């Protein structure tokens, strides 16, 4: 027999809150005073939120539905929210009461022997430091370096579908300025005169910034994103806007599917699809990507690039598309470990336009960091099973041979995958207008797992559940903090549990190629799996997971691994 209770005001608020995010959140709100026909209709909503109310409780909730609907309707009709309007609550990866490694701002690399100017192809694949040395010695000009990359873009770009917009005219002006300044003795730093690509979700004044999505393909901002302005101040030459999967998911954008330069039968993965593809193919000196949940790691794995995902908050997102305010991160995608340090130094630092950004120094002394006492943690279980291959296991052996102390660790047994809900809810909020206006139908990718369907479904999550998951997130942050008390970095395959965990805790990571493997081609996004898939030799990568603000440690170990593995001898054969 159902219990009968009399609800006081506090009980009513508690009950209505548990259902409210569901009952009024999905789609356009009906104009009638109460969108539900009767209290019994709430029983359907209860199944979605895991609640079980009595008839009396449903009747009490029903009486408050009209007010809940009206508040939501009022907010939607009277308040205009733009993508750049961040929530009042800003995520901070730092735990209260804990101290973190304070740093100055400098990067010091080990001296590399200079070499004579090689072929154009070798120049295109050279490191930033080496290109910079040629520029400063006068062996090459910024205009000549830009020409090398523009010629490669003309030749290979259409095949890879990795650029939304090539900015040749403005790039030539920036290269001309770089040459003039270097001749006159003004040196803006290691990136001065180096051509690069910017993921097409960072605003560029007067140049289309499409977010990779058909509804926004003609969007032209009036101001530069902070990261674009910082790279210009550092003297870098912006060649063009690289592709991204629509609204930062996958490698399918409104103009096509970005290809893996090692195997053009498959996509480059995403969402920093064009940044990884163009960098791997030697079309730019470096590129900028972003990561919310794997968007630097995954394309770097597919394309054989070296991607650095910094500590959350290091790089401001002012002027960039927001997908998930508490997860989005800018980071460099390069061909060499040291290059990522040079780029991070130029873009690091807080900005008032991004409430989630932090003013935190970044220092990297390659020689000192490699010689420091860095302890390494790993779980042997991560290196077992069919998804792990010999290249992954070899990283353990390589790190041991380098002499770093190794320690076995175990993650607490917690349902980390449930945190994905927070991304879905924030993303649905960021693109509420797209969903409610039905313009999401213009998106090219409409599978169940694509953004349009995810955004629609996220409106049915309970607001209470979102808060509970945020509380769980704090527990995960504390658990990882405790693990990093015993080790400095963690070795774990790129698509292991740390990909999700560290994106939510804000820890940095470095993914680098470890070798070549024979693998079946991955089906193109949205395409059926062919009966027979070609087996081709493609890169395999591995990820080093670092402590908060300690990019210097993962860079140091990554640099030594890079030397040992000698992957840069490999190049895509296009």
C-alpha positions in Angstrom: 0.0 0.0 0.0 1.4 3.4 -0.9 2.2 5.5 2.1 0.4 8.8 2.6 2.4 11.7 3.8 1.9 15.4 4.3 4.8 17.4 2.8 6.2 20.6 4.3 7.8 23.3 2.2 11.3 21.9 2.5 10.2 18.4 1.4 8.4 19.9 -1.6 11.4 21.9 -2.7 13.5 18.7 -2.4 11.1 16.6 -4.4 10.4 19.2 -7.1 14.1 19.8 -7.6 14.7 16.1 -8.2 12.3 16.1 -11.1 12.4 19.7 -12.2 15.5 19.5 -14.4 13.9 16.7 -16.3 10.3 17.9 -16.5 11.0 21.3 -17.9 14.3 21.0 -19.5 13.7 19.2 -22.8 12.9 21.2 -25.9 10.6 24.2 -26.2 8.3 24.7 -23.3 4.6 24.3 -23.9 2.7 27.5 -23.5 -0.1 26.1 -21.4 0.1 26.8 -17.6 1.0 23.2 -16.8 2.6 21.0 -19.5 1.6 17.8 -17.7 -1.9 16.4 -18.1 -2.1 15.1 -14.6 0.1 14.2 -11.5 0.3 10.6 -12.7 2.4 11.8 -15.7 5.3 12.4 -13.3 5.6 8.6 -13.0 7.3 8.5 -16.4 9.8 11.2 -15.3 10.5 9.3 -12.1 11.8 6.3 -14.1 14.4 8.5 -15.8 15.8 10.0 -12.6 15.5 6.8 -10.5 12.9 8.2 -8.1 9.7 6.6 -6.7 7.1 8.9 -5.3 3.6 8.2 -3.9 0.4 9.6 -5.5 0.3 12.3 -2.7 3.9 13.3 -3.4 3.2 13.5 -7.2 0.1 15.7 -6.5 2.2 18.1 -4.4 4.9 18.3 -7.1 2.3 18.8 -9.8 1.1 21.9 -8.0 4.5 23.5 -8.3 5.2 22.5 -11.9 3.6 25.7 -13.3 6.0 27.9 -11.3 9.0 25.8 -12.4 7.9 26.1 -16.1 7.3 29.8 -15.8 10.8 30.4 -14.3 12.4 28.5 -17.2 10.3 30.2 -19.8 11.1 33.6 -18.3 14.9 32.9 -18.4 14.8 31.7 -22.0 12.7 34.6 -23.3 14.2 37.4 -21.2 17.9 36.4 -20.9 20.1 36.1 -24.0 23.0 33.8 -23.4 25.9 33.6 -25.8 28.5 30.8 -26.1 31.1 33.0 -24.4 29.0 33.6 -21.3 30.7 31.4 -18.7 28.9 30.0 -15.6 29.3 31.9 -12.3 31.0 28.7 -10.9 34.5 28.3 -12.4 36.4 25.1 -12.0 39.7 25.2 -10.2 41.9 22.1 -10.3 43.7 23.1 -7.1 42.5 21.6 -3.9 42.0 23.9 -0.9 44.8 23.8 1.6 47.3 22.1 -0.7 50.5 23.7 -2.1 51.7 23.3 -5.6 55.1 23.8 -7.3 55.7 27.5 -7.9 57.6 28.4 -11.0 59.2 31.3 -12.8 58.7 31.8 -16.5 61.4 30.4 -18.7 62.4 27.5 -21.1 65.9 26.4 -21.5 66.7 23.7 -24.0 69.8 21.6 -24.4 72.1 22.9 -27.1 71.8 20.9 -30.3 74.6 20.8 -32.9 73.8 23.1 -35.8 73.5 21.6 -39.3 73.6 23.1 -42.8 70.4 24.0 -44.4 68.9 20.8 -45.7 66.2 20.1 -48.4 62.8 21.8 -48.3 61.2 18.7 -46.9 63.7 18.3 -44.2 63.2 22.0 -43.3 59.5 21.4 -43.1 59.9 18.6 -40.6 62.7 20.3 -38.6 62.1 21.3 -35.0 61.1 24.8 -33.9 64.5 25.3 -32.3 66.3 24.3 -35.5 64.2 26.4 -37.7 64.7 29.3 -35.3 68.5 28.9 -35.5 68.4 29.0 -39.3 66.2 32.2 -39.2 68.6 33.9 -36.8 71.7 33.0 -38.7 70.2 34.3 -41.9 70.4 30.8 -43.6 66.7 31.1 -44.3 64.0 33.9 -44.1 60.6 33.7 -42.6 59.2 34.3 -46.0 61.1 31.4 -47.5 60.0 29.2 -44.6 56.4 30.2 -45.2 56.7 29.5 -48.9 57.9 25.9 -48.1 54.8 25.3 -46.0 52.3 27.0 -48.4 53.6 24.9 -51.2 53.1 21.8 -49.1 49.6 23.0 -48.2 48.7 23.5 -51.8 50.0 20.0 -52.7 48.7 18.0 -49.7 46.1 20.1 -48.0 43.1 19.3 -50.3 43.9 15.6 -50.0 44.0 15.7 -46.2 41.1 18.2 -45.8 42.9 19.7 -42.8 42.4 23.4 -43.4 39.1 25.3 -43.2 40.9 28.6 -44.3 44.4 29.2 -45.5 45.4 32.8 -44.6 48.1 33.4 -47.2 47.8 37.2 -47.4 48.0 37.9 -43.7 50.6 35.2 -43.2 52.9 36.8 -45.8 52.5 40.2 -44.0 53.4 38.5 -40.7 56.4 36.8 -42.2 57.6 40.0 -43.7 57.3 41.7 -40.3 59.3 38.8 -38.7 62.1 39.2 -41.3 62.2 42.9 -40.8 62.4 42.6 -37.0 65.0 39.9 -36.9 67.2 41.9 -39.3 66.9 44.9 -37.1 67.8 43.0 -33.9 64.3 42.6 -32.4 63.8 39.0 -31.4 60.4 38.1 -30.0 61.6 34.6 -28.9 61.8 31.0 -30.1 58.5 31.2 -32.2 59.5 34.3 -34.1 58.9 33.6 -37.8 57.6 30.1 -37.3 54.4 29.3 -39.3 51.6 27.5 -37.4 48.0 26.4 -37.7 45.2 27.3 -35.3 42.2 25.1 -34.6 39.2 26.8 -36.0 37.4 27.4 -32.8 39.7 30.3 -31.7 38.5 33.6 -33.0 40.5 35.4 -35.7 39.3 39.0 -36.4 37.8 39.3 -39.8 38.5 35.7 -40.7 35.8 33.0 -40.5 35.9 30.9 -37.3 33.4 28.1 -38.1 33.7 25.7 -35.1 33.7 23.1 -37.8 29.9 23.1 -37.9 27.5 23.9 -40.7 25.3 26.3 -38.6 28.3 28.4 -37.9 30.4 28.1 -41.1 29.9 31.7 -42.1 30.6 33.1 -38.6 33.2 36.0 -38.7 34.4 37.4 -35.3 35.6 40.9 -34.9 38.3 40.3 -32.3 41.2 37.8 -31.9 41.2 35.2 -29.2 43.8 35.8 -26.5 45.8 32.8 -27.7 45.9 34.2 -31.2 47.1 37.5 -29.9 49.7 35.9 -27.7 51.2 33.9 -30.6 51.3 37.0 -32.8 53.1 38.8 -30.0 55.6 35.9 -29.9 56.2 36.4 -33.6 54.6 33.2 -34.8 53.1 33.3 -38.3 49.5 32.1 -38.6 49.2 30.1 -41.8 45.5 29.2 -41.4 42.6 27.7 -39.5 42.8 24.0 -39.1 39.7 21.7 -39.2 38.0 20.2 -36.2 35.1 17.8 -35.9 31.9 19.8 -35.7 31.6 21.5 -32.3 34.8 19.8 -31.2 33.9 16.1 -31.7 35.5 13.7 -34.1 37.1 14.5 -37.5 34.0 15.2 -39.6 33.4 18.8 -40.3 31.0 20.7 -42.6 33.4 20.4 -45.5 34.5 16.8 -45.3 36.5 14.4 -43.1 40.1 15.2 -42.2 42.4 12.4 -43.1 45.3 10.7 -41.4 48.4 11.5 -43.5 49.8 8.0 -42.7 46.7 6.3 -44.1 44.3 8.6 -46.0 41.7 5.8 -46.0 40.9 6.7 -42.4 40.1 9.9 -40.6 42.7 11.7 -38.4 40.5 11.3 -35.3 39.6 14.4 -33.4 38.5 16.8 -32.5 41.9 18.6 -33.1 41.8 16.8 -36.5 43.3 19.3 -38.8 45.9 20.4 -36.3 47.3 16.9 -35.9 47.0 16.0 -39.6 48.7 19.2 -40.8 51.5 18.9 -38.2 52.2 15.2 -39.0 52.3 15.9 -42.7 54.7 18.8 -42.3 52.3 21.5 -43.5 53.1 23.8 -40.4 55.8 24.2 -37.9 53.4 23.5 -35.1 49.7 23.8 -34.4 47.3 24.5 -31.6 44.6 22.0 -30.5 42.1 21.8 -27.7 41.1 19.0 -25.4 37.9 18.5 -23.5 38.0 14.7 -23.3 40.7 13.3 -25.6 40.8 15.9 -28.5 44.6 16.3 -28.3 45.5 12.8 -27.2 43.4 10.9 -29.8 44.4 12.7 -33.0 48.0 12.7 -31.8 47.8 8.9 -31.3 46.3 8.5 -34.8 48.6 10.9 -36.6 51.9 10.3 -34.8 52.3 13.8 -33.3 53.5 15.0 -29.9 50.7 16.6 -28.1 50.9 18.4 -24.7 47.6 18.9 -22.8 48.6 21.4 -20.1 47.2 21.7 -16.6 43.6 23.0 -16.6 43.7 26.8 -16.5 47.2 27.4 -17.8 46.1 28.7 -21.1 43.2 31.2 -21.3 40.2 30.4 -23.6 39.1 33.9 -24.0 37.7 34.3 -27.6 37.3 30.5 -28.1 34.3 28.3 -28.6 33.1 26.9 -25.3 32.1 23.3 -25.2 32.5 22.5 -21.5 33.7 25.4 -19.3 35.1 23.1 -16.6 37.0 20.8 -19.1 38.2 22.8 -22.2 42.0 23.2 -22.5 44.2 24.6 -25.2 47.5 22.9 -25.9 50.3 22.5 -28.6 50.5 19.7 -31.1 54.0 19.4 -32.5 56.5 16.9 -33.9 59.1 17.2 -31.1 58.8 17.2 -27.3 60.9 20.4 -26.8 58.6 22.2 -29.3 55.6 21.7 -27.0 57.5 23.5 -24.2 58.4 26.5 -26.4 54.8 26.9 -27.5 53.3 26.5 -24.0 55.7 29.2 -22.7 54.2 31.6 -25.3 50.6 30.9 -24.5 50.7 30.3 -20.8 49.2 32.6 -18.2 45.8 33.9 -17.0 43.4 36.3 -18.6 40.5 38.2 -17.1 38.2 37.1 -19.9 38.4 33.5 -18.8 37.3 33.0 -15.2 38.8 29.5 -15.3 42.3 30.6 -16.2 45.2 30.8 -13.8 48.3 32.9 -13.5 50.9 30.2 -12.9 54.6 30.3 -14.1 55.9 27.7 -16.5 59.6 26.7 -16.4 61.4 24.0 -18.2 65.1 23.4 -18.1 65.6 20.3 -20.2 69.0 19.3 -18.8 68.1 19.9 -15.1 64.7 18.3 -15.4 66.1 15.1 -17.0 68.7 14.8 -14.2 66.2 15.3 -11.4 64.8 12.5 -9.2 61.5 11.7 -11.0 59.5 8.8 -9.6 57.3 6.9 -12.0 54.0 5.0 -11.1 52.2 2.4 -13.1 49.6 -0.4 -12.7 50.8 -3.7 -14.2 47.1 -4.5 -15.1 47.2 -1.5 -17.6 49.7 -3.4 -19.7 47.8 -6.6 -20.1 45.1 -7.6 -22.5 44.4 -7.4 -26.2 44.2 -3.6 -26.5 47.8 -3.2 -25.3 50.6 -4.1 -27.7 54.4 -4.6 -27.5 55.1 -0.9 -28.1 53.1 0.1 -25.0 54.9 -2.5 -22.9 58.3 -1.3 -24.3 57.7 2.1 -22.7 57.9 0.5 -19.3 61.2 -1.2 -20.2 62.6 2.0 -21.7 61.8 4.1 -18.6 63.4 1.4 -16.3 66.5 1.5 -18.5 66.6 5.2 -18.1 67.1 4.7 -14.4 63.9 6.3 -13.0 62.5 4.6 -9.8 59.3 2.7 -10.6 56.4 2.1 -8.2 53.3 0.1 -8.7 50.1 2.0 -8.0 46.4 1.2 -7.9 43.5 3.5 -8.6 40.6 3.5 -6.2 37.7 1.5 -7.5 35.2 4.2 -8.4 32.8 4.7 -11.3 34.9 7.3 -13.2 32.8 6.9 -16.4 29.8 8.5 -14.7 31.6 11.8 -14.9 30.9 12.0 -18.6 27.4 13.3 -17.7 29.0 16.6 -16.6 30.4 17.1 -20.1 27.1 16.3 -21.7 25.2 18.7 -19.5 27.6 21.6 -19.9 27.8 21.1 -23.7 24.0 21.0 -23.9 23.9 24.2 -22.0 26.6 25.8 -24.2 24.5 25.0 -27.3 21.0 25.2 -25.9 19.9 27.6 -28.6 21.1 25.2 -31.3 18.9 22.5 -29.8 15.8 24.5 -29.1 15.8 26.2 -32.4 16.1 22.9 -34.2 19.1 24.2 -36.1 20.9 21.1 -34.8 19.3 19.4 -37.9 21.9 21.3 -40.0 24.7 19.3 -38.4 26.2 16.8 -40.8 26.7 14.0 -38.4 23.4 12.8 -36.9 24.2 9.4 -35.5 23.0 8.5 -32.0 26.4 9.2 -30.5 26.8 12.6 -32.4 26.4 15.9 -30.6 22.8 16.7 -31.8 21.4 13.6 -30.1 23.6 14.0 -27.1 22.5 17.6 -26.6 18.9 16.7 -26.9 19.2 13.8 -24.4 21.1 15.9 -21.9 18.1 18.0 -21.3 16.6 15.0 -19.5 19.3 14.8 -16.8 18.3 15.7 -13.3 19.9 18.9 -12.1 20.4 17.2 -8.7 22.4 14.4 -10.4 24.7 17.0 -12.0 25.4 18.5 -8.6 26.0 15.0 -7.1 28.5 14.2 -9.9 30.3 17.5 -9.2 30.7 16.4 -5.6 32.0 13.0 -6.8 34.4 14.9 -9.0 36.0 16.4 -5.9 36.5 13.0 -4.5 38.3 11.9 -7.7 40.5 15.0 -7.5 41.5 14.1 -3.9 42.2 10.5 -4.9 44.5 11.6 -7.7 46.2 14.1 -5.4 46.9 11.4 -2.9 48.4 9.1 -5.6 50.7 11.9 -6.8 52.1 12.3 -3.3 53.9 9.0 -3.9 54.9 9.4 -7.6 55.7 12.3 -10.0 54.4 10.9 -13.2 52.3 7.9 -14.2 52.7 5.6 -17.2 49.4 4.4 -18.6 48.3 3.7 -22.2 46.6 6.7 -23.9 43.1 5.2 -23.9 43.3 3.8 -20.4 41.3 5.1 -17.3 43.5 8.1 -16.9 42.2 9.8 -20.1 38.8 10.4 -18.4 40.1 10.8 -14.9 42.8 13.4 -15.5 40.6 15.5 -17.8 38.2 15.9 -14.9 40.9 16.5 -12.3 42.9 19.0 -14.5 46.2 17.1 -14.6 48.5 17.5 -17.6 49.6 14.8 -20.0 52.1 14.4 -22.9 51.4 11.9 -25.7 54.2 11.0 -28.1 54.7 8.5 -30.8 56.6 5.3 -29.8 56.8 3.4 -33.1 54.9 2.0 -36.1 52.4 -0.8 -36.1 50.4 -2.7 -38.7 46.7 -2.0 -38.1 43.4 -2.2 -40.0 42.1 1.1 -41.3 39.6 2.7 -39.0 36.3 3.4 -40.8 35.6 7.0 -41.7 33.3 8.8 -39.3 29.7 8.1 -40.1 30.6 5.5 -42.7 29.7 1.8 -42.4 32.5 -0.6 -41.6 33.8 -2.2 -44.8 33.9 -6.0 -44.9 37.7 -5.9 -45.6 39.8 -3.1 -44.2 43.3 -2.6 -45.5 46.2 -3.2 -43.1 48.7 -0.4 -43.1 51.7 0.7 -41.1 50.6 3.6 -38.9 52.0 5.3 -35.7 51.4 4.1 -32.2 51.6 6.5 -29.3 51.8 6.5 -25.5 50.9 9.0 -22.9 52.8 10.3 -19.8 50.4 11.7 -17.1 51.9 14.4 -14.9 51.3 16.0 -11.6 49.5 19.4 -11.4 51.6 22.2 -13.0 54.5 19.8 -13.5 54.7 19.7 -17.2 58.5 20.0 -16.9 58.6 16.4 -15.5 56.6 14.7 -18.2 58.5 16.8 -20.8 61.9 15.6 -19.4 61.0 12.0 -19.4 59.3 12.4 -22.8 62.4 14.0 -24.3 64.6 11.0 -23.2 62.0 8.5 -24.6 61.9 10.5 -27.8 65.7 10.0 -28.2 65.6 6.4 -27.3 62.7 5.6 -29.7 63.9 7.7 -32.6 60.4 7.9 -34.1 61.1 11.2 -36.0 63.0 9.1 -38.7 59.5 8.1 -39.9 57.5 10.4 -42.2 54.1 10.0 -43.9 54.5 9.0 -47.5 52.0 11.1 -49.3 
